[in-house]
């Protein structure tokens, strides 16, 4: 499946898996995201990739807030 098909078939995730995708996949996604349109071509991209305890903390917060 190509990157465009992945983007079109994406779903909102409420809980993250423990298994991390390969770094090459993450980098490909980030590079593809920079091609998205932006107002007046400002391209104000800021991407944050979380792993380890930071990812676990965000997952906990998401689960708590989703319940609210």
Buried (B, 14 or more C-beta within 10 A) or exposed (E): EEEEEEEEEEEEEEEBEEEBEEEEEBEBBEEEEEEEEEEEEEEEEEEEEEEEEEBEEEBEEBEEEEEE
